[in-house]
Amino acid sequence: MSEREHISVDVVVIGAGLAGLASALRLARAGYSVRVVEAESGPGGRARTDWHEGRPVDRGFQVAFAAYPAFREFVREVGISGEDLRPFVGGGAFFDGAHWSQLSSSPKSIARFGALSPADRARCVRLAAELRFASPRTLLARDALAPTTEAFLLDRGFSRQAIDAVFRPLFGVIFLDRTLAPDPGYFQFLFSMLVRGPAVLPADGLGMIADWAAGAIRQAGGHFEFGSRVAALVREADGPVTGVRLDDLRQIRARAVVLAVDAPAARVLLSPVDPATAGGIPTDGASVTSARFAVDHSLYHGRLILLNAEPDTGESPRIDLLCQTTNVNRHGAVGGPHIVIATSIGDSDATAAGIEDAVERQVHRWNPTFPWASAAQSLGVVRHPFAQFRPLAGVRRRLPGPRTQVPNVVLAGEFTTHPSLEGAVSSGVTAADIVGRQLG
Ligand SMILES: Cc1cc2nc3c(=O)[nH]c(=O)nc-3n(C[C@H](O)[C@H](O)[C@H](O)COP(=O)(O)OP(=O)(O)OC[C@H]3O[C@@H](n4cnc5c(N)ncnc54)[C@H](O)[C@@H]3O)c2cc1C
């Protein structure tokens, strides 16, 4: 038996996404021996970053809101300064098929926004003022105000035109779901985050947070096993779990386990020891495909995203969002390559080449003179069949939360809270606090 087969620790954290990392950091800093087991070759999970010629290339386009409370605290704890969170000062530019209109989160920008009628602008300013100072917890609890976000907006008097031209393209790419079916409590939480501060990207891409967190965990004495998949939780009879078994049959003994994997993997690992809780893990996921490119000439200027606000024509795949991320995270850098990420929401059976062709067609519609074919080099297409769970009416209320029926197995991950970076980080902190109390 090798030395590694005898490992025994206080806590095994399964999964090095932001939930697992937030948990591991808190536990390691509290003095517990912590081992993080991650199937991939590095940390970050859905928030990982690749690199191309010194430029960060996220695996899918995503942003954090500067106002996310637990996320902001976590970023500070891992040592990333506010200056390294680069803001989308320009907000978003909406193209309706004929015109561009730009919207940032300031009340002034909303009051001037050309894609909304004066009456809808007034409704928007009112909603922003109402939500700006409300506590995130209160907003998240307002899930039963209406059956869907769309119904909530109609109740608030917004016109169908405002919903289709502004809310659907914008919240479609945040929910990763253009139906606007998510519950209104989650919508209000996100809307309040939007009006409290800018969307931000770390200077070295989203993966910077996971990389720095992993460094901080090591500094606090924690260890990582990358490229190791947990095959099962080990439990004797009806007692507590005694550790985990890895794919290569090695075992790690632990006094407690934080299960911080994605929802589909959590169901598989939890079912044999706690089928009741596993049965409550959401199965309905939003899917998204991201196409990444390195581009020789800058496609556009400004620290903003481009949104497809044209009505659905049934064209598939549809490109919903495009962002030259280096405008934001490498703001001020001279020359290329520029990194462009395009998002297509929903299931698409298009091949990678089909998605890339759709991006080329979209760029041509938006900027007909741009020489995309000669300027853009593909950096690969990434599919996320379960990018995040869908918070439809009642779903968040039925989530399992952190506790399971096996007291020393605690759940973390967006699927225990709400489907965001904030949800992941806050769930990790909660899980660590529960484990800390158990271990004493
Ligand atoms: C394309 C895309 C866009 C998004 N956009 C946004 C956005 O703009 N803003 C926002 O706030 N959120 C966004 N999200 C959601 C956000 O990324 C997630 O909510 C968050 O990253 C989830 O973190 P997590 O730690 O819960 O899970 P994950 O990041 O999935 O981490 C789980 C980890 O567990 C590992 N694992 C799984 N099974 C095993 C096993 N058996 N053994 C060992 N390891 C295992 C996985 O490899 C993974 O690293 C987006 C997600 C995607 C995919």
The ligand as an SDF file (V2000), in Angstrom:
LIG
                    3D

 53 58  0  0  0  0  0  0  0  0999 V2000
  -21.6070   29.2570  -19.4990 C   0  0  0  0  0  0  0  0  0  0  0  0
  -22.0170   29.6580  -18.1110 C   0  0  0  0  0  0  0  0  0  0  0  0
  -22.3430   30.9820  -17.8610 C   0  0  0  0  0  0  0  0  0  0  0  0
  -22.6860   31.3760  -16.5650 C   0  0  0  0  0  0  0  0  0  0  0  0
  -22.8990   32.7150  -16.3360 N   0  0  0  0  0  0  0  0  0  0  0  0
  -22.9900   33.1500  -15.0660 C   0  0  0  0  0  0  0  0  0  0  0  0
  -22.9590   34.5470  -14.7850 C   0  0  0  0  0  0  0  0  0  0  0  0
  -22.8330   35.3820  -15.7050 O   0  0  0  0  0  0  0  0  0  0  0  0
  -23.0480   34.9510  -13.4970 N   0  0  0  0  0  0  0  0  0  0  0  0
  -23.1820   34.0450  -12.4660 C   0  0  0  0  0  0  0  0  0  0  0  0
  -23.2520   34.4840  -11.3070 O   0  0  0  0  0  0  0  0  0  0  0  0
  -23.1900   32.7050  -12.6950 N   0  0  0  0  0  0  0  0  0  0  0  0
  -23.0770   32.2430  -13.9580 C   0  0  0  0  0  0  0  0  0  0  0  0
  -23.0250   30.8920  -14.2190 N   0  0  0  0  0  0  0  0  0  0  0  0
  -23.2150   29.9350  -13.0900 C   0  0  0  0  0  0  0  0  0  0  0  0
  -21.9430   29.7420  -12.2720 C   0  0  0  0  0  0  0  0  0  0  0  0
  -20.8450   29.5060  -13.1010 O   0  0  0  0  0  0  0  0  0  0  0  0
  -22.1620   28.5280  -11.3680 C   0  0  0  0  0  0  0  0  0  0  0  0
  -23.3100   28.7510  -10.5690 O   0  0  0  0  0  0  0  0  0  0  0  0
  -20.9910   28.2680  -10.4220 C   0  0  0  0  0  0  0  0  0  0  0  0
  -19.7400   28.3510  -11.0510 O   0  0  0  0  0  0  0  0  0  0  0  0
  -21.1820   26.8850   -9.8130 C   0  0  0  0  0  0  0  0  0  0  0  0
  -20.1330   26.5810   -8.9210 O   0  0  0  0  0  0  0  0  0  0  0  0
  -20.1600   25.2300   -8.0980 P   0  0  0  0  0  0  0  0  0  0  0  0
  -18.9540   25.2340   -7.2550 O   0  0  0  0  0  0  0  0  0  0  0  0
  -21.4950   25.0860   -7.4450 O   0  0  0  0  0  0  0  0  0  0  0  0
  -20.1030   24.0580   -9.1710 O   0  0  0  0  0  0  0  0  0  0  0  0
  -18.9360   23.6790  -10.2720 P   0  0  0  0  0  0  0  0  0  0  0  0
  -18.2440   24.9010  -10.7170 O   0  0  0  0  0  0  0  0  0  0  0  0
  -19.6360   22.8470  -11.2590 O   0  0  0  0  0  0  0  0  0  0  0  0
  -17.9310   22.8100   -9.4050 O   0  0  0  0  0  0  0  0  0  0  0  0
  -18.1380   21.4330   -9.1660 C   0  0  0  0  0  0  0  0  0  0  0  0
  -16.8050   20.7090   -9.3350 C   0  0  0  0  0  0  0  0  0  0  0  0
  -16.9850   19.3470   -8.9530 O   0  0  0  0  0  0  0  0  0  0  0  0
  -16.1640   18.5510   -9.7920 C   0  0  0  0  0  0  0  0  0  0  0  0
  -16.6760   17.1730   -9.7290 N   0  0  0  0  0  0  0  0  0  0  0  0
  -17.8430   16.6900  -10.2020 C   0  0  0  0  0  0  0  0  0  0  0  0
  -17.9640   15.3560   -9.9110 N   0  0  0  0  0  0  0  0  0  0  0  0
  -16.8330   15.0210   -9.2330 C   0  0  0  0  0  0  0  0  0  0  0  0
  -16.3900   13.8090   -8.6400 C   0  0  0  0  0  0  0  0  0  0  0  0
  -17.1080   12.6750   -8.6750 N   0  0  0  0  0  0  0  0  0  0  0  0
  -15.1670   13.8080   -8.0350 N   0  0  0  0  0  0  0  0  0  0  0  0
  -14.4060   14.9380   -7.9680 C   0  0  0  0  0  0  0  0  0  0  0  0
  -14.8070   16.1130   -8.5030 N   0  0  0  0  0  0  0  0  0  0  0  0
  -16.0090   16.1670   -9.1180 C   0  0  0  0  0  0  0  0  0  0  0  0
  -16.3260   19.2140  -11.1530 C   0  0  0  0  0  0  0  0  0  0  0  0
  -15.2550   18.8450  -12.0180 O   0  0  0  0  0  0  0  0  0  0  0  0
  -16.3090   20.6820  -10.7800 C   0  0  0  0  0  0  0  0  0  0  0  0
  -15.0170   21.2330  -10.8400 O   0  0  0  0  0  0  0  0  0  0  0  0
  -22.7390   30.4380  -15.5060 C   0  0  0  0  0  0  0  0  0  0  0  0
  -22.4540   29.0820  -15.7720 C   0  0  0  0  0  0  0  0  0  0  0  0
  -22.0890   28.6960  -17.0550 C   0  0  0  0  0  0  0  0  0  0  0  0
  -21.7280   27.2670  -17.2990 C   0  0  0  0  0  0  0  0  0  0  0  0
  1  2  1  0
  2  3  1  0
  2 52  2  0
  3  4  2  0
  4  5  1  0
  4 50  1  0
  5  6  2  0
  6  7  1  0
  6 13  1  0
  7  8  2  0
  7  9  1  0
  9 10  1  0
 10 11  2  0
 10 12  1  0
 12 13  2  0
 13 14  1  0
 14 15  1  0
 14 50  1  0
 15 16  1  0
 16 17  1  0
 16 18  1  0
 18 19  1  0
 18 20  1  0
 20 21  1  0
 20 22  1  0
 22 23  1  0
 23 24  1  0
 24 25  2  0
 24 26  1  0
 24 27  1  0
 27 28  1  0
 28 29  2  0
 28 30  1  0
 28 31  1  0
 31 32  1  0
 32 33  1  0
 33 34  1  0
 33 48  1  0
 34 35  1  0
 35 36  1  0
 35 46  1  0
 36 37  1  0
 36 45  1  0
 37 38  2  0
 38 39  1  0
 39 40  1  0
 39 45  2  0
 40 41  1  0
 40 42  2  0
 42 43  1  0
 43 44  2  0
 44 45  1  0
 46 47  1  0
 46 48  1  0
 48 49  1  0
 50 51  2  0
 51 52  1  0
 52 53  1  0
M  END
$$$$
